[in-house]
Amino acid sequence: MKLDDIDLRRLRYFLVVAQELHFTRAAEKIGIRQPPLSMQIRKLEETIGARLFIRHSRSVELTPAGREFQAAAIDIVARLEDAVAEARRYQAGNSGRLRLGFAGATYFHPAIPIIMRAYRTAHPDVVLSPEQSNTPALLAGLREGRLDVAFIRPPAEEGDLLTLRLCLDEDMVIALPADHALGDQDPLPLSAIAGEELILFPRDIGPGLYDSVLAACHKAGFSPRLGQEASQIASIIPLVAAGFGVAVVPRSVGSIRGEGTIYRTIADVSPRAPIALAFRTDDRSPLVADFLAMAARTARRHAKMRPGTLKRGL
């Protein structure tokens, strides 16, 4: 006997007969006539190679082999029903695992946790697996299939493999040591830090932000003096507090509060710090589609509460 020789319909017929222990009642419950039901049960017994029922004039009873088979059949049908239900939940975007990436301290933006909470509330059976890294590493993770969606700092090459949707936007602020002479001014022109050492991160981990800061400095009329290099955006703040220099960071990074650092709004045109969602162009997963839609709706609501934080494109 081959497993694929067993008809699922016959398994269901068998279970109804095993429950009713009467072919006529079982046939009525199933919605077929009694002779075809009897024939299907005999074919099942032939396929298995074991007698499942002892037939009496007015009833039937399970054989020992039939009782063993009944327990196994109940488990098989239940597992199949669970698998079908799980597949349908996944197709509807209500089950599975979504692997999310976060780059360039994007997780400090106040809209990001709101997006996450909204998605988890709407999809409680979806497991979210977060990963924090830099933009180039996350883009590589998407291309290699290790991530499904990533919040990144653009720009980034899209090509045929990846698509970017601009999501959120924020201005940047100046981070100063708490005892800095410029601390009494707010807002502060960017040119005021022309003589300071500017703390930045390596360009290869966030080229968009890096270039935006330098371009803003040049537009303000000076070339910045690059000082101590930070390993990532978030690690800039402790260096500022320790007196290594000043920094220009996304406003949301200002949520890193400490006694040693203060933040000042830029008086003239501030460089921008956009956030985009990146995903594989050919990804047809309902989990990804639902997350993108949820992010768009949540970002729009957040923008209404905090004007100027939504970037067109999502």
LUMPASE-230308 format. One record per residue (C-alpha): residue number from 0; residue in three letters; x, y, z. Coordinates in steps of 0.2 Angstrom, whole numbers, plus 2048, in hexadecimal, padded with zeros to 3 digits. Layout:
BEGIN
[NUM,'ALA',[X,Y,Z]]
...
// end
This chain:
BEGIN
[0,'MET',[800,800,800]]
[1,'LYS',[806,812,7FC]]
[2,'LEU',[801,820,807]]
[3,'ASP',[7FA,82A,7F8]]
[4,'ASP',[7EE,81B,7F4]]
[5,'ILE',[7E4,820,804]]
[6,'ASP',[7D6,82D,7FF]]
[7,'LEU',[7D3,83A,80C]]
[8,'ARG',[7C1,839,808]]
[9,'ARG',[7C1,827,80D]]
[10,'LEU',[7CA,82B,81D]]
[11,'ARG',[7BB,837,821]]
[12,'TYR',[7AE,82A,81D]]
[13,'PHE',[7B7,81E,828]]
[14,'LEU',[7B7,829,837]]
[15,'VAL',[7A4,82D,835]]
[16,'VAL',[7A0,81A,834]]
[17,'ALA',[7AC,817,843]]
[18,'GLN',[7A3,824,84D]]
[19,'GLU',[791,81F,848]]
[20,'LEU',[795,80C,847]]
[21,'HIS',[786,80B,83B]]
[22,'PHE',[788,80D,828]]
[23,'THR',[777,814,825]]
[24,'ARG',[778,822,832]]
[25,'ALA',[78A,825,82C]]
[26,'ALA',[784,827,81A]]
[27,'GLU',[776,833,81F]]
[28,'LYS',[783,83D,829]]
[29,'ILE',[78F,83E,81A]]
[30,'GLY',[781,841,80E]]
[31,'ILE',[783,832,802]]
[32,'ARG',[77A,821,800]]
[33,'GLN',[77F,812,80B]]
[34,'PRO',[785,806,7FD]]
[35,'PRO',[792,813,7F6]]
[36,'LEU',[798,816,808]]
[37,'SER',[79A,803,80B]]
[38,'MET',[7A4,802,7FB]]
[39,'GLN',[7B0,810,800]]
[40,'ILE',[7B3,808,811]]
[41,'ARG',[7B7,7F7,808]]
[42,'LYS',[7C3,7FF,7FC]]
[43,'LEU',[7CC,808,80B]]
[44,'GLU',[7CD,7F7,814]]
[45,'GLU',[7D5,7EF,804]]
[46,'THR',[7E1,7FE,802]]
[47,'ILE',[7E7,7FC,814]]
[48,'GLY',[7E7,7E9,814]]
[49,'ALA',[7DD,7E8,824]]
[50,'ARG',[7CB,7E5,82A]]
[51,'LEU',[7C5,7F5,833]]
[52,'PHE',[7B3,7F0,837]]
[53,'ILE',[7A9,7E0,83C]]
[54,'ARG',[799,7E2,834]]
[55,'HIS',[789,7DC,83C]]
[56,'SER',[777,7DD,836]]
[57,'ARG',[772,7ED,83E]]
[58,'SER',[783,7F4,843]]
[59,'VAL',[796,7F3,841]]
[60,'GLU',[7A4,7F3,84E]]
[61,'LEU',[7B6,7F8,84C]]
[62,'THR',[7C3,7EA,84B]]
[63,'PRO',[7D3,7EC,855]]
[64,'ALA',[7DC,7F2,845]]
[65,'GLY',[7CD,7FE,842]]
[66,'ARG',[7CF,806,854]]
[67,'GLU',[7E2,808,851]]
[68,'PHE',[7DE,810,83F]]
[69,'GLN',[7D0,81B,847]]
[70,'ALA',[7DD,823,853]]
[71,'ALA',[7E9,826,845]]
[72,'ALA',[7DC,82C,838]]
[73,'ILE',[7D5,839,845]]
[74,'ASP',[7E7,840,847]]
[75,'ILE',[7EA,840,834]]
[76,'VAL',[7DA,84A,830]]
[77,'ALA',[7DD,856,83F]]
[78,'ARG',[7EF,859,839]]
[79,'LEU',[7E9,85C,828]]
[80,'GLU',[7DB,868,82D]]
[81,'ASP',[7E8,872,838]]
[82,'ALA',[7F4,873,829]]
[83,'VAL',[7E6,879,81E]]
[84,'ALA',[7E1,886,82B]]
[85,'GLU',[7F3,88B,82D]]
[86,'ALA',[7F5,88D,81A]]
[87,'ARG',[7E6,898,819]]
[88,'ARG',[7EC,8A3,828]]
[89,'TYR',[7FC,8A5,81F]]
[90,'GLN',[7F4,8A9,80F]]
[91,'ALA',[7EA,8B6,817]]
[92,'GLY',[7FA,8BD,820]]
[93,'ASN',[7F4,8B8,831]]
[94,'SER',[802,8AB,835]]
[95,'GLY',[814,8A7,832]]
[96,'ARG',[824,8B0,836]]
[97,'LEU',[829,8C2,82F]]
[98,'ARG',[83C,8C6,830]]
[99,'LEU',[83E,8D9,832]]
[100,'GLY',[84E,8E3,831]]
[101,'PHE',[852,8F4,839]]
[102,'ALA',[860,8FF,833]]
[103,'GLY',[868,90F,838]]
[104,'ALA',[85F,911,849]]
[105,'THR',[84E,911,840]]
[106,'TYR',[847,909,84F]]
[107,'PHE',[848,919,858]]
[108,'HIS',[83B,921,84D]]
[109,'PRO',[82B,922,857]]
[110,'ALA',[821,91B,849]]
[111,'ILE',[82A,90B,848]]
[112,'PRO',[824,903,858]]
[113,'ILE',[813,909,854]]
[114,'ILE',[813,900,843]]
[115,'MET',[81A,8F0,84C]]
[116,'ARG',[80C,8F1,859]]
[117,'ALA',[7FF,8F4,84D]]
[118,'TYR',[805,8E5,842]]
[119,'ARG',[806,8D9,851]]
[120,'THR',[7F5,8DE,857]]
[121,'ALA',[7ED,8DA,846]]
[122,'HIS',[7F8,8CB,843]]
[123,'PRO',[7FA,8C3,854]]
[124,'ASP',[7FF,8B2,84D]]
[125,'VAL',[80D,8B9,842]]
[126,'VAL',[81F,8B8,84B]]
[127,'LEU',[829,8C7,848]]
[128,'SER',[83C,8C4,848]]
[129,'PRO',[846,8D5,849]]
[130,'GLU',[858,8D7,844]]
[131,'GLN',[861,8E8,846]]
[132,'SER',[870,8EB,83A]]
[133,'ASN',[876,8F8,82D]]
[134,'THR',[86D,8FC,81D]]
[135,'PRO',[87A,8F2,811]]
[136,'ALA',[879,8E3,81C]]
[137,'LEU',[866,8E3,81D]]
[138,'LEU',[865,8E5,80A]]
[139,'ALA',[870,8D6,808]]
[140,'GLY',[865,8CC,814]]
[141,'LEU',[856,8D0,80A]]
[142,'ARG',[85F,8CB,7F9]]
[143,'GLU',[864,8BB,802]]
[144,'GLY',[853,8B7,809]]
[145,'ARG',[858,8B8,81B]]
[146,'LEU',[84C,8C7,81D]]
[147,'ASP',[83B,8CB,817]]
[148,'VAL',[83A,8DE,81A]]
[149,'ALA',[846,8EB,820]]
[150,'PHE',[845,8FD,826]]
[151,'ILE',[854,905,81E]]
[152,'ARG',[85B,916,81C]]
[153,'PRO',[85B,91A,809]]
[154,'PRO',[861,91C,7FC]]
[155,'ALA',[865,90A,7F7]]
[156,'GLU',[866,902,7E6]]
[157,'GLU',[855,8F9,7E2]]
[158,'GLY',[859,8F0,7D2]]
[159,'ASP',[84F,8E0,7CD]]
[160,'LEU',[850,8D8,7DE]]
[161,'LEU',[84B,8E5,7EB]]
[162,'THR',[83D,8F2,7EC]]
[163,'LEU',[83D,901,7F8]]
[164,'ARG',[82E,90B,7FE]]
[165,'LEU',[831,91B,807]]
[166,'CYS',[828,91B,817]]
[167,'LEU',[82D,928,824]]
[168,'ASP',[838,937,824]]
[169,'GLU',[83F,942,832]]
[170,'ASP',[84A,951,834]]
[171,'MET',[85B,950,83C]]
[172,'VAL',[862,959,84C]]
[173,'ILE',[872,95E,853]]
[174,'ALA',[878,954,862]]
[175,'LEU',[884,95D,86E]]
[176,'PRO',[88D,959,87E]]
[177,'ALA',[882,95F,88C]]
[178,'ASP',[88E,96D,892]]
[179,'HIS',[892,973,880]]
[180,'ALA',[893,986,87E]]
[181,'LEU',[885,985,870]]
[182,'GLY',[879,97C,87B]]
[183,'ASP',[870,98C,87F]]
[184,'GLN',[86B,98F,86D]]
[185,'ASP',[85B,986,866]]
[186,'PRO',[859,986,857]]
[187,'LEU',[86B,985,852]]
[188,'PRO',[872,989,840]]
[189,'LEU',[87B,97A,839]]
[190,'SER',[88A,986,836]]
[191,'ALA',[88C,989,848]]
[192,'ILE',[895,978,849]]
[193,'ALA',[8A1,97C,83B]]
[194,'GLY',[8B0,97C,847]]
[195,'GLU',[8AB,96C,851]]
[196,'GLU',[8B0,95A,84E]]
[197,'LEU',[8A2,951,846]]
[198,'ILE',[89E,93F,84C]]
[199,'LEU',[898,934,83E]]
[200,'PHE',[896,921,83A]]
[201,'PRO',[89F,918,82C]]
[202,'ARG',[897,91D,81B]]
[203,'ASP',[896,90B,816]]
[204,'ILE',[889,907,823]]
[205,'GLY',[87D,916,81F]]
[206,'PRO',[883,91F,80F]]
[207,'GLY',[872,928,80E]]
[208,'LEU',[873,931,81F]]
[209,'TYR',[886,933,81E]]
[210,'ASP',[884,93C,80D]]
[211,'SER',[875,946,813]]
[212,'VAL',[87F,94D,822]]
[213,'LEU',[88E,952,818]]
[214,'ALA',[884,95A,80B]]
[215,'ALA',[87A,964,818]]
[216,'CYS',[88B,96A,81F]]
[217,'HIS',[891,96F,80E]]
[218,'LYS',[881,978,80A]]
[219,'ALA',[883,982,81B]]
[220,'GLY',[894,988,815]]
[221,'PHE',[8A1,97C,81D]]
[222,'SER',[8AA,96C,81B]]
[223,'PRO',[8A8,962,82C]]
[224,'ARG',[8B7,95D,836]]
[225,'LEU',[8B4,94A,838]]
[226,'GLY',[8B9,944,849]]
[227,'GLN',[8B6,933,852]]
[228,'GLU',[8AD,926,848]]
[229,'ALA',[89E,91D,850]]
[230,'SER',[89A,90B,84C]]
[231,'GLN',[888,90F,848]]
[232,'ILE',[87C,91D,84A]]
[233,'ALA',[876,919,85C]]
[234,'SER',[888,918,862]]
[235,'ILE',[88B,92A,85D]]
[236,'ILE',[881,931,86C]]
[237,'PRO',[88D,92A,87A]]
[238,'LEU',[89C,931,870]]
[239,'VAL',[893,942,870]]
[240,'ALA',[890,941,883]]
[241,'ALA',[8A2,93D,886]]
[242,'GLY',[8A8,94C,87D]]
[243,'PHE',[8AF,945,86D]]
[244,'GLY',[8A6,951,862]]
[245,'VAL',[894,956,85C]]
[246,'ALA',[889,94D,850]]
[247,'VAL',[87A,94F,844]]
[248,'VAL',[86E,940,847]]
[249,'PRO',[85C,93C,842]]
[250,'ARG',[850,945,84F]]
[251,'SER',[849,934,855]]
[252,'VAL',[85B,92F,85B]]
[253,'GLY',[858,93D,868]]
[254,'SER',[84D,930,871]]
[255,'ILE',[85E,92A,878]]
[256,'ARG',[85E,935,887]]
[257,'GLY',[86D,937,892]]
[258,'GLU',[874,945,89E]]
[259,'GLY',[883,947,892]]
[260,'THR',[87A,94C,882]]
[261,'ILE',[86E,959,87C]]
[262,'TYR',[865,95C,86B]]
[263,'ARG',[862,96B,862]]
[264,'THR',[857,96E,853]]
[265,'ILE',[860,974,843]]
[266,'ALA',[85A,986,83F]]
[267,'ASP',[85D,986,82C]]
[268,'VAL',[858,978,820]]
[269,'SER',[85B,968,829]]
[270,'PRO',[861,958,821]]
[271,'ARG',[854,94B,820]]
[272,'ALA',[854,939,826]]
[273,'PRO',[848,92F,81C]]
[274,'ILE',[843,91D,820]]
[275,'ALA',[83E,910,813]]
[276,'LEU',[838,8FF,813]]
[277,'ALA',[841,8F3,808]]
[278,'PHE',[83B,8E2,802]]
[279,'ARG',[83E,8D5,7F4]]
[280,'THR',[835,8DA,7E4]]
[281,'ASP',[82F,8C8,7E0]]
[282,'ASP',[829,8C5,7F2]]
[283,'ARG',[817,8C0,7F1]]
[284,'SER',[815,8BC,804]]
[285,'PRO',[805,8C2,80B]]
[286,'LEU',[80F,8C6,81B]]
[287,'VAL',[81A,8D2,812]]
[288,'ALA',[80B,8DA,809]]
[289,'ASP',[801,8DC,819]]
[290,'PHE',[810,8E4,822]]
[291,'LEU',[813,8F0,815]]
[292,'ALA',[801,8F5,815]]
[293,'MET',[800,8F6,828]]
[294,'ALA',[810,901,828]]
[295,'ALA',[808,90D,81B]]
[296,'ARG',[7F8,90F,825]]
[297,'THR',[801,912,835]]
[298,'ALA',[80E,91E,82E]]
[299,'ARG',[800,928,827]]
[300,'ARG',[7F7,929,838]]
[301,'HIS',[808,92D,840]]
[302,'ALA',[80B,93B,833]]
[303,'LYS',[7FA,943,838]]
[304,'MET',[7FF,944,84A]]
[305,'ARG',[810,94A,846]]
[306,'PRO',[810,954,836]]
[307,'GLY',[820,952,82B]]
[308,'THR',[824,940,830]]
[309,'LEU',[81D,937,821]]
[310,'LYS',[826,935,811]]
[311,'ARG',[81C,933,801]]
[312,'GLY',[81E,922,7F8]]
[313,'LEU',[818,915,804]]
// end
